Amino acid sequence: MNQKLVTKKNQKVRRLRESYPEVRCKIFYQRDYLHLLVKYGLEDATEDRELPTPTRLPGPPQVFRIEDSQAG
């Protein structure tokens, strides 16, 4: 995901928490969403393809569909 958009998302959540401290909120990033798709069987995991190296952020690697990458 574009770092500019991630920063914007984090700022919105930070403002929400400052304004409404009683509201609990969890940020889901693209890698989290893709991991949930694989976990619940809505998307196939690609074991044949080499996954990108992990970033400095914790979490599962991104999942890519082989069909999409070969179509281009």
QUIMO-V104588 format. One record per backbone hydrogen bond with DSSP energy under -0.5 kcal/mol. CO is the residue of the C=O (numbers start at 1). NH is the residue of the N-H. If there is no record, write none. Layout:
# QUIMO-V104588
[[CO/NH] [CO/NH]]
This chain:
# QUIMO-V104588
[[2/5] [2/6] [3/7] [4/8] [5/9] [6/10] [7/11] [8/12] [9/13] [10/14] [11/15] [12/16] [13/17] [14/18] [15/19] [16/20] [20/23] [27/29] [29/33] [30/34] [31/35] [32/36] [33/37] [34/38] [35/39] [36/40] [37/42] [37/43] [38/41] [45/47] [65/69] [66/70] [67/71] [68/72]]
